[in-house]
Amino acid sequence: MTIEIKDELRDRVMDLLRENVDDPSMLEQCGPDDDLSSLGINSLTFIKLVIATEMEFGVSWDDEDLDFRNFSTINQIMNYISLNQNEEEQ
């Protein structure tokens, strides 16, 4: 993945998070590997984020992947999207 594509993906993931977390201003303090649970993400927010990523990126989350641990950092979200977009393109 090129740097430009990675930056664009990160920006899009950050926009989704801003739209779905209680206090978007806290995202500015959050690094790419920081635990997102500090943003107050609960099970409802988690499901909203899963649906938002599916709609935004056209990827599907497998049932076994619907675990907050797979969605707990910005980098994990980006990695999952990247892997699934590549699978759907093949």
Residue pairs with C-beta under 8 A, 6 or more apart in sequence:
1 9
1 82
6 78
9 78
9 81
9 82
10 32
10 74
10 78
12 56
12 57
13 53
13 74
13 77
13 78
13 81
14 27
14 74
16 49
16 52
16 53
16 56
17 24
17 27
17 36
17 39
17 49
17 74
18 24
18 27
19 52
20 45
20 48
20 49
20 52
21 27
21 39
21 40
21 41
21 45
22 39
22 40
22 45
23 39
23 40
26 38
26 39
27 39
30 36
30 38
30 39
30 74
31 74
32 73
32 74
32 75
32 78
33 73
33 74
33 75
34 73
34 74
35 72
35 73
36 71
36 72
36 73
36 74
37 68
37 72
41 49
41 68
43 68
46 68
46 71
49 71
50 61
50 66
50 71
53 59
53 61
53 77
53 81
54 60
54 61
57 81
57 84
57 85
58 85
58 88
59 80
59 81
59 84
59 85
59 88
60 84
61 80
65 80
70 76
70 80
71 77
71 80
